[in-house]
Amino acid sequence: MQAKKRFILIWLIVILFILVMCLLKTTRKPEPLLHLTYNVKDVENLPSFIDDWHQSLEVGRPPAAKTYEARQQVPYHSSHRKTNKNCRMETCFDSSRCENDFRVFVYPLSELETSGLMTSTRSVLYQKMLDIIVESRYYTDEYTKACVFVIAIDTLDRDPLSPDYLRNIPMKMQRLRHWNGGRNHLIFNLYSGSWPDYNEDDLGFHTGDAILAKASMSVTNKRPGFDISFPLFHKKHPERGGEPGFVHSNTYPITKNYKLAFKGKRYVLGSGSETRNSIFHLHNGKDTIVVTTCKHGKNWKDAHDERCDVDNTLYEKYDYGSLLKNSTFCLVPRGRRLGSYRFLEALQAGCIPVLLSNNWALPFDEVIDWNKAVIWADERLLFQVPEVIHSISETKLFALRQQTQILWEQYFNTIEKIVFTTFEIIKERLPKFQSRDGIVWNTSPGALVSQHSFTEYLNFNLPFNYHLFGKQPTSNFTVVIFSQHNSLNTPLYRLVRNIAASKYLTQIIINSCADNNGKSGYQKIAGIQILVSSGNGCRRFEPLPFIKTEAILSLDDDVVLTTDEIDFAFHVWQSFPDRIVGFPARSHYWDNSKDSWLYTSKWTNEYSIILTGAAFYHQYYNTLYTQWLSPLLIKTVEQSHNCEDILMNFLVSHVTRRPPIKVSQRKHYKEQANNGMPKSPWNDPDHFMQRQTCLNTFVVLFGYMPLLQSSVRFDPILFKDPVSNFRKKYKQIELVSN
């Protein structure tokens, strides 16, 4: 009986509850159907009521109260969704922003600080990356002109246990003015996830439609043709300049003291421990040195096992740097994440990397053919590694080692090159910009200095790529005479006559600083029709649309050269089209007492600069000079009204890593000032000191000294030999008195 009463009471309570709910529903004031006022095009702009607030939860921070009213206080952007795994350039990138040029916008730090977004300082490494972008040719401070956006919020280290971990990023990113769900944004990341699993997707925020340039990225998680696998590098990685590879010459024997080597941490447990715990089996103490240590982390003794003491003792017997330089192959097992610092260290040392990191997307694998520089091994087939490396021929070893040096020096030895390579990969994906051949990417001097717009427009060969495609430089040249005078003097008439006598001449152009209302036209000088160009602001290396040859002979208007001297120098340039080939030489040297580089015009056996007042060079260097060099370098030249020839020598030596070439010539290549003409600036002490200042400024901006000393001079056959002058090809060179 009691049970029956309880059953009836429960049913009465349920019925009463239903009646109350129905009553509340009928008395609630109906809200207007706002969604009926939206058009189909506005769907993306509708506020989302999905509980994506949980995305902002972070380790160690309690969840804040989240209401719709609170959401309305935050500027909302469309597509504020989770990371879009289906993104491709065609669907998640607005290429129409890149129609005019490829420019990168960095959010101004002052704007972020004012908005309360920068409550934490950026890491030194991320600040270096931002500085490099802002000082580069890619940068624009106008967001309307930007193709790519880079946030100033530090996203490099997303391990919550790291001191560089920045909290509350989701809220900060939602308040970025141009975020737009991440579209056209580029996010850099070196570390993701944390102990114990180090999940690569765990960034603590969602990237939406943004491109992710990420280290230790797996093939399966990388969005093809969209994300970029980024190299893992140390915090002290050089900003500019960079260290060269350790292989300075092609010496034999090809096989070094050790066949295979590794020295590093052993993970007793956790992510990566399966591989690191097993590699000790490869060690034989003879040609294979594989040593590990358990001594890492604050609590390493807690995970101490029976092998740790033996491993730690053996570990101390070998020097890491010595192993790198004296090993043919270097084992590169995965770390806690797929990537490892050891990868770039092995490349620099010319030690062929043997990779034990299944599913790792190697850095910049979209454009770099890593099969030419590394050996892939399988973590599951560890004991096959010795057999694999012993089966590689010496010819292939030699090629692999050479390729490590090319890739290291062209793309990885500075932060600047790493960032610029990322930009160039994105640039090549856009419809307006043609992609470069894989040969260009994987041979020296690399794609960073190979601007395809030059070859596309003029159908020219690049100065350093002739041998790759079996071509030869063209057999003619254009003369560009740089004149700062308002009148045409007698030396110029004489020079024009000598130039016109060359059978290799195509055209003479006078690049005039004289005020001619910016007009260009033809004039007759010494009976020869010459194109006079003006209005370019007296810029010597401005690319001129009138130039139709690969070779340019750059001359000052007071140069004294004969036809034979010009023809011989042109023949030398045809053999070395990537160099500056000319007559007047200068040099540089380091002065310990002044702790600076000094510039000298003394006649010595060595030189490092050929003045472009009388020199041949490839027209492509005009493009690199004006469109590729840092704006800070160009600004230095413009402010000093000097040093442009020194900067051109810096550029060519930086690109080719070779010195210029001097050809035979009479000792005095400039006439003394006469006939009422202005005195030459070469005799002005202030002019000389200014050039010395420029030299040191350029070194700072390049990050190193690219100029190389040379003692090579090219002379014609039988030059100054005691034989009849009629037997010599260039008869007029010695007949002209000094």
VENGI-V614671 format. One record per pair of residues at least 12 apart in sequence whose ideal C-beta (glycine too) atoms are under 7 Angstrom apart, sorted by sequence separation. I is the first residue (numbers start at 1). J is the second residue. D is the distance in whole Angstrom. If there is no record, write none. Layout:
I:J:D, I:J:D
This chain:
154:166:5, 217:229:5, 280:292:6, 450:462:6, 496:508:7, 520:532:6, 569:581:6, 670:682:7, 716:728:7, 717:729:7, 53:66:4, 153:166:7, 214:227:7, 375:388:7, 520:533:5, 533:546:7, 553:566:7, 569:582:7, 586:599:7, 587:600:5, 716:729:6, 155:169:7, 189:203:6, 294:308:4, 332:346:6, 375:389:7, 436:450:6, 520:534:6, 586:600:7, 633:647:6, 716:730:5, 720:734:7, 211:226:6, 212:227:5, 213:228:4, 215:230:5, 519:534:7, 531:546:6, 586:601:5, 153:169:6, 200:216:6, 211:227:6, 214:230:5, 215:231:6, 216:232:6, 276:292:7, 330:346:4, 436:452:5, 518:534:7, 519:535:7, 133:150:6, 200:217:7, 211:228:7, 213:230:5, 215:232:4, 262:279:6, 294:311:6, 295:312:6, 518:535:3, 587:604:6, 716:733:7, 200:218:6, 293:311:6, 294:312:6, 434:452:5, 516:534:4, 153:172:5, 292:311:5, 293:312:5, 338:357:5, 355:374:6, 445:464:6, 516:535:7, 551:570:7, 587:606:6, 153:173:7, 187:207:6, 201:221:7, 355:375:7, 358:378:7, 479:499:5, 508:528:7, 510:530:6, 512:532:6, 514:534:6, 587:607:5, 588:608:5, 200:221:6, 324:345:6, 330:351:4, 332:353:5, 338:359:7, 339:360:7, 353:374:5, 354:375:5, 355:376:5, 356:377:5, 358:379:5, 512:533:7, 586:607:6, 587:608:5, 130:152:6, 151:173:7, 260:282:7, 293:315:4, 324:346:7, 329:351:7, 330:352:7, 332:354:6, 334:356:6, 338:360:4, 352:374:7, 355:377:6, 434:456:6, 508:530:5, 509:531:5, 510:532:5, 511:533:5, 512:534:4, 551:573:6, 585:607:4, 587:609:7, 629:651:6, 187:210:5, 189:212:7, 291:314:5, 292:315:6, 329:352:5, 330:353:6, 331:354:5, 332:355:5, 333:356:4, 334:357:4, 352:375:6, 354:377:5, 356:379:5, 424:447:6, 510:533:7, 586:609:4, 625:648:6, 106:130:6, 186:210:7, 291:315:5, 325:349:6, 327:351:5, 328:352:7, 330:354:7, 332:356:7, 333:357:7, 424:448:6, 507:531:7, 509:533:6, 585:609:7, 151:176:6, 182:207:6, 185:210:4, 186:211:5, 187:212:5, 188:213:5, 189:214:5, 190:215:5, 324:349:4, 329:354:5, 331:356:7, 440:465:7, 443:468:6, 513:538:4, 585:610:6, 586:611:6, 182:208:3, 183:209:4, 187:213:7, 189:215:7, 266:292:4, 268:294:6, 334:360:7, 479:505:7, 625:651:6, 55:82:7, 106:133:6, 181:208:5, 182:209:4, 186:213:6, 265:292:7, 266:293:6, 291:318:6, 324:351:5, 373:400:6, 421:448:7, 477:504:6, 481:508:7, 483:510:6, 584:611:4, 621:648:7, 624:651:6, 52:80:7, 106:134:6, 126:154:4, 181:209:5, 182:210:3, 259:287:4, 260:288:5, 261:289:5, 262:290:5, 263:291:5, 264:292:6, 265:293:6, 266:294:6, 372:400:7, 420:448:6, 476:504:5, 477:505:7, 478:506:5, 483:511:7, 486:514:5, 500:528:5, 582:610:4, 47:76:6, 104:133:6, 149:178:6, 162:191:7, 258:287:6, 259:288:6, 289:318:6, 439:468:6, 475:504:6, 477:506:7, 478:507:5, 479:508:5, 480:509:5, 481:510:5, 482:511:5, 483:512:5, 484:513:5, 496:525:5, 497:526:5, 511:540:7, 582:611:7, 584:613:6, 126:156:5, 258:288:7, 373:403:4, 476:506:5, 479:509:7, 481:511:7, 483:513:7, 496:526:5, 580:610:5, 584:614:6, 621:651:6, 123:154:5, 125:156:6, 158:189:6, 258:289:6, 265:296:5, 280:311:7, 354:385:6, 372:403:5, 373:404:5, 417:448:6, 478:509:6, 480:511:5, 583:614:4, 621:652:6, 48:80:7, 122:154:4, 155:187:5, 156:188:6, 159:191:5, 173:205:6, 493:525:6, 496:528:6, 582:614:5, 583:615:7, 613:645:7, 45:78:5, 106:139:7, 123:156:6, 155:188:6, 156:189:6, 157:190:6, 158:191:6, 161:194:5, 493:526:5, 582:615:3, 612:645:4, 44:78:5, 104:138:4, 123:157:7, 151:185:7, 155:189:5, 156:190:5, 157:191:5, 158:192:5, 159:193:7, 160:194:5, 161:195:7, 269:303:6, 289:323:6, 373:407:6, 410:444:7, 496:530:7, 581:615:6, 582:616:6, 611:645:5, 44:79:7, 103:138:6, 104:139:6, 105:140:6, 143:178:6, 149:184:6, 159:194:5, 169:204:6, 170:205:5, 268:303:4, 354:389:6, 410:445:6, 411:446:6, 509:544:7, 580:615:5, 581:616:5, 102:138:7, 104:140:7, 117:153:7, 148:184:6, 149:185:5, 150:186:5, 151:187:7, 169:205:4, 410:446:3, 612:648:6, 103:140:4, 147:184:7, 268:305:6, 406:443:7, 488:525:6, 509:546:6, 580:617:5, 609:646:6, 105:143:5, 148:186:5, 406:444:5, 410:448:7, 368:407:6, 610:649:7, 112:152:6, 578:618:7, 609:649:5, 105:146:3, 123:164:5, 290:331:6, 577:618:6, 103:145:5, 104:146:7, 188:230:7, 190:232:6, 506:548:7, 103:146:5, 109:152:5, 506:549:5, 573:616:4, 103:147:5, 104:148:5, 105:149:5, 106:150:5, 107:151:6, 102:147:5, 107:152:5, 158:203:5, 266:311:6, 642:687:7, 646:691:6, 104:150:6, 106:152:6, 120:166:5, 158:204:5, 329:375:7, 570:616:6, 364:411:7, 569:616:6, 352:400:5, 642:690:5, 643:691:6, 646:694:6, 650:698:5, 654:702:6, 97:146:7, 98:147:4, 352:401:6, 642:691:6, 646:695:6, 659:708:4, 664:713:7, 97:147:5, 610:660:4, 640:690:6, 658:708:7, 659:709:7, 664:714:7, 350:401:5, 608:659:6, 609:660:7, 643:694:4, 647:698:6, 659:710:4, 661:712:6, 662:713:5, 663:714:5, 664:715:4, 263:315:7, 279:331:7, 352:404:7, 610:662:6, 642:694:7, 646:698:7, 650:702:6, 654:706:4, 664:716:7, 561:614:6, 653:706:4, 661:714:6, 279:333:6, 350:404:5, 484:538:7, 559:613:6, 640:694:6, 653:707:5, 117:172:5, 263:318:6, 350:405:6, 559:614:5, 607:662:6, 614:669:6, 653:708:6, 664:719:6, 650:706:5, 263:320:5, 276:333:6, 347:404:5, 364:421:6, 556:613:4, 650:707:7, 117:175:6, 275:333:5, 367:425:6, 482:540:5, 554:612:5, 555:613:7, 556:614:7, 636:694:6, 649:707:6, 129:188:7, 275:334:6, 366:425:6, 555:614:6, 115:175:6, 263:323:6, 329:389:5, 347:407:6, 348:408:5, 495:555:7, 347:408:4, 364:425:7, 502:563:5, 554:615:6, 636:697:5, 261:323:4, 272:334:5, 501:563:4, 272:335:6, 498:561:6, 504:567:7, 553:616:5, 554:617:7, 272:336:5, 495:559:6, 498:562:6, 502:566:5, 552:616:7, 258:323:7, 271:336:5, 347:412:6, 348:413:7, 492:557:5, 498:563:5, 502:567:6, 551:616:6, 552:617:6, 633:698:7, 261:327:4, 491:557:7, 495:561:7, 504:570:6, 260:327:7, 491:558:5, 499:566:7, 551:618:7, 552:619:5, 258:326:6, 262:330:7, 344:412:6, 550:618:6, 633:701:5, 107:176:7, 257:326:4, 258:327:4, 259:328:5, 260:329:5, 261:330:6, 262:331:4, 328:397:7, 369:438:6, 478:547:5, 550:619:6, 580:649:6, 632:701:6, 664:733:7, 256:326:5, 258:328:7, 259:329:6, 261:331:7, 372:442:6, 549:619:7, 666:736:6, 668:738:6, 256:327:6, 260:331:6, 478:549:5, 630:701:6, 667:738:6, 256:328:5, 477:549:5, 480:552:6, 482:554:7, 485:557:7, 540:612:7, 547:619:6, 580:652:5, 666:738:5, 198:271:5, 255:328:5, 368:441:6, 369:442:5, 476:549:5, 579:652:7, 196:270:5, 197:271:6, 367:441:5, 368:442:6, 477:551:4, 478:552:6, 479:553:5, 480:554:6, 481:555:5, 482:556:6, 483:557:4, 195:270:7, 196:271:6, 474:549:6, 477:552:7, 482:557:7, 474:550:5, 477:553:5, 479:555:6, 481:557:5, 473:550:6, 579:656:7, 585:662:5, 264:342:7, 473:551:7, 578:656:5, 246:325:6, 543:622:4, 579:658:6, 581:660:7, 367:447:7, 542:622:7, 543:623:6, 580:660:4, 581:661:5, 583:663:6, 275:356:6, 541:622:5, 579:660:6, 582:663:7, 579:661:5, 581:663:6, 583:665:4, 543:626:6, 541:625:4, 542:626:6, 541:626:6, 576:661:6, 584:669:5, 583:669:5, 97:184:6, 94:183:6, 461:550:7, 572:661:6, 93:183:7, 94:184:6, 460:550:6, 92:183:6, 93:184:6, 572:663:5, 599:691:5, 477:570:6, 599:692:4, 80:174:6, 260:354:7, 569:663:5, 598:692:6, 568:663:6, 599:695:5, 77:174:7, 288:386:7, 597:695:5, 609:707:7, 597:696:5, 608:707:4, 60:160:7, 74:174:6, 75:175:6, 81:181:7, 565:665:6, 596:696:5, 608:708:6, 59:160:4, 74:175:6, 79:180:7, 80:181:6, 281:382:7, 473:574:5, 608:709:5, 77:179:5, 78:180:7, 79:181:3, 246:348:6, 281:383:7, 597:699:6, 608:710:7, 77:180:5, 78:181:5, 245:348:6, 246:349:5, 247:350:4, 279:382:7, 282:385:6, 541:644:7, 606:709:5, 607:710:6, 77:181:6, 79:183:7, 246:350:5, 275:379:5, 278:382:6, 282:386:7, 473:577:5, 540:644:5, 606:710:7, 243:348:7, 245:350:6, 606:711:5, 61:167:7, 605:711:5, 132:239:7, 232:339:4, 234:341:6, 541:648:6, 588:695:6, 232:340:7, 597:705:7, 58:167:6, 232:341:6, 560:669:6, 58:168:7, 125:235:5, 559:669:6, 124:235:7, 128:239:5, 233:344:6, 466:577:6, 559:670:7, 560:671:6, 558:670:6, 231:344:6, 558:671:6, 56:170:4, 463:577:5, 464:578:4, 55:170:6, 56:171:6, 463:578:4, 92:209:4, 588:707:6, 218:338:6, 216:337:4, 87:209:6, 216:338:4, 558:680:7, 83:206:5, 216:339:4, 82:206:5, 83:207:5, 84:208:6, 215:339:5, 83:208:7, 84:209:5, 81:208:6, 80:208:7, 79:208:6, 260:389:6, 79:209:6, 259:389:6, 229:361:4, 231:363:4, 229:362:6, 230:363:6, 92:226:7, 229:363:5, 229:364:7, 87:223:5, 89:225:6, 229:365:6, 88:225:6, 89:226:6, 200:337:7, 85:223:7, 88:226:5, 198:336:5, 87:226:5, 198:337:5, 220:359:6, 222:361:5, 477:616:7, 219:359:5, 254:394:5, 218:359:5, 218:360:7, 219:361:5, 572:714:5, 218:361:6, 254:397:5, 217:361:5, 254:398:5, 58:204:6, 568:716:5, 55:206:6, 247:401:6, 463:618:4, 463:620:6, 247:405:5, 462:620:6, 460:619:7, 245:405:4, 460:620:7, 568:730:5, 245:408:5, 245:409:6, 244:409:6, 454:620:6, 564:730:4, 564:731:7, 564:732:4, 565:733:6, 454:623:5, 563:732:7, 564:733:5, 243:413:6, 562:732:5, 242:413:3, 562:733:7, 242:414:4, 451:623:6, 241:414:6, 240:414:5, 562:736:6, 238:413:7, 239:414:7, 449:624:7, 238:414:5, 239:415:5, 240:416:5, 451:627:7, 238:415:7, 239:416:7, 451:628:7, 237:415:6, 449:628:7, 491:671:6, 231:412:6, 233:418:7, 490:675:6, 489:675:7, 231:418:6, 489:677:6, 464:656:6, 228:422:6, 228:425:6, 225:429:7, 449:655:5, 213:422:5, 445:655:5, 445:656:7, 211:426:7, 148:426:6, 132:415:6, 132:416:5, 138:423:6, 129:415:6, 133:419:6, 128:415:6, 132:419:6, 414:703:7, 129:419:6, 104:423:7, 102:427:5, 102:433:7, 98:430:5, 99:432:6, 98:432:6, 95:430:5, 95:431:6, 89:429:5, 241:702:6, 242:703:7, 240:702:6, 241:703:3, 240:703:3, 241:704:3, 239:703:7, 238:703:7, 137:627:7, 137:628:6, 137:630:7, 136:630:6, 137:631:6, 135:630:6, 135:632:6
